[in-house]
Amino acid sequence: MASQGGIPGAGANGYDAASILGDVRYRRILAILLDRFQPVPSRELSVQVAAREADIPPSEVPETECESVRMELEHRYLSKLERVGWVDRTPDGLTATAPRPAPRDVLSLPSLREPEHPHWDPVSTLLARPYRIAVAALLADRQQPLALAQLAEQLREHEQEYSLPARQRLRLQLYHVDLPKLADADLVEFDSAEQTVARTSLTSDIICTD
């Protein structure tokens, strides 16, 4: 899995990138468009998305489902992709302009042409609160577990890069929310009794440590 570059497009910001990459439907839209050399009409895109989601051939997508997906794409998904500059709309259809979107250089992302790649689920857990990326990055190079109090203090060095809760609230949020979520995604080993956290093999796969 190759490391990706920075966010393309002047309108893209970390929050938009995170919410897009963390949603499998956005990834499917981008994968379909990236595989085409010509603009894709919105109806055809709707058929392809519906077919992927139902795991059926495009020819078997009911017209009612196609129309339902088309409305959702137009009113929610495509407008956001256009706003951040990852999709362009032309008279002939839609094209993808985002071959390498990544909200943080430290993340090693799967290809957008593989929207179902198993690493997208743990990546989505990180992107749900981007400071979780800093948590994983702080642990990726460590051989030994890190105390929760130390982790919270070290995160403070990233206050300019990430929006962090207040000091005491950060520790509580890490303990009750973030670290259990990361543990469920197999991104950390969290000992709640000892209040220590350590990396996993998956942490090293997803976080670039070069």
N, C-alpha and C positions, 0 to 999 in steps of 0.2 A: 504494500500500500504506500503510494508515494505521497510525500508531503506536498500540500497545495500552496499556492501563493496567496497574496492579499485579496481583499474584497475588490472586485472590479466595479466601475461605475461610480460617478460622483455622488449619486443619491443613496448608495448602499451604506448602512451603518451596522454596528455590531448587533443591535437588537433585531433588525430586519433579517440579517443573515442567519442569526440563531433561530428565529421563528420559522424561517423558510426551510433551512436544512434539517430542522427537527421534526418536520411534518412530511410523512411519506408521500402524500399526494403531490406536494410541491416538487419533491424529488422525481416522482414519476413523470410529471409534466416536463421537467427539464430534460430527463433522460430521453423522452420521446422526441422532443425538439432537437436535442443534440445529435440524434441519430439520423436526422434528415438534412439533406443538402438543399432542399427547397422549402419555402414557407409552407406551413401546415394550416389549412383552413380550420376555424374554430370548431366546426362540427366534426371534422375528422379527428381532431385532437380529443374531443369529448368521447367519441367512439373508442379511441385507443385507450384512454384513461379508464373508461368503464370496463373494457375488456380485460385490462390488467387487473383491476380490482376484483372482478368476478372470476378471473382465471378461465375465460372462455374466448373463443375466436371472435374477432371484431364483427364478423358477419352474423353472429348470434346475439349481439347486443340489442335488446328491445328498444324501439323508438322512444318509448316513454322514459326509459332509463337514460338514454342518450340526451334527451332534452333536459332532464333533471340535472345531469352532470354538467351540461353546457351552461345552464343558468348559474350553477355554483361556481364554475370556473370564471365566468364573466364578472360576477358580482363580488367575488372574494379573491380568488387565486391570481388570475391574470392581472388584475389591477395592481396588486402588490408587486408582482414580478416586473411589471412595466415601470412602476414607480422607482424601484431600486436599480433599474437599468439592466436587468438580467434577461428580459424578453422584449423584443421589438415587434410592433404590429405594423404590417404593410397591407396594401390593398389585396395582396395575394394570400395573406395569412400571417402566421406567427413564426418567429425565429428566435432561437436562444442565443444570447450574447454573453453567457456566463460559463465558459468552460472550466474556470478554476476559482469558484467562490470559497473563501475560508475566512471565518471571523477572527482567527488567531493563528499566527504562524507556528505556534507550538503544537497545534493539532495536526495529526496525520490522518487525513480523511479518505474514505473510500471514494472511488470514482462516482460522479453523478450518473454515469451510464449504468451503474449498478445500484439502483435505488433500494433494493431489498437486501443489500449486503448486511451480514449479521453485525458488523461494527457500527452501523447507523443507530441501532438502539442505544448502546452505551454513549455514543457521541451525542445523541439527543438528550440524554440525561445530563451531560455536561452543559450543553447549550441552553437548557431550560433556565439555568442561573449561571451566566458566564463566569462568575468568580469560582465556580467549581472547576473550571479549567486550570486556574491557578493552584487550587488544592491538589489536583492530579499532578501538575507539573512540579510542585514542591516535593511530592513523594516519589516521583519517577526515578530520581537519582539516588534515593536513600536506600541503604541496605537494611537499616534498622527501623522499627516503629517510631513514630513521632507522637509526643504527647499532645493532646488536644489544645492545651494552653499555649504550647509552642507554635502549633499550627496557626492558631488564631493570631498570634503576634506576628508571625512571618507573613501572613496574609496582609497585614497592615502596610507592608512595603509596596503593595499593589493598589493602594487606595486611589491613585491617580488614573489607573487603567480600568478599574472595576468600581461599580457602585456597591459599597459595602455597608452593612448595617452598623449601628453603634457597637462599641467594643463588647459590652456585656451581652447584647442581643446577638452579636455574631457568634459567640461561643455557644449560646443556647440554640441558635439556628443550626449551627454545624452539628451539634449533638443530637438534636431531635429530628432534624429534617434532612440536611444535606448529606451527612455521612451515612445514615441508613439508606438513603436513595442510591448513593454511590456504591455501597456494599451490595445492595440488591442487583445492581448492574454489573457486579463483579469487577468494579474499578478500584476498590479499596478493600482492605480487611480492617474492620472496625471492632475494637473490643470496648463495648460500652461500659463494662464494669471497671476496667483499668483506664478508660478514657485515653486509649492510644489508637493510632491509625497507621496502616502500612500499605505499601503498593501491592499490586498483583501483577501477574504476567501480562494481563490485558492492558494495564496502565502503560507498560513499556511499548506495547503495540500501537497505542493510540497517541501517546505523547512523544514528540520529537525531543530527544535529549542531546542532540549533537551541539 
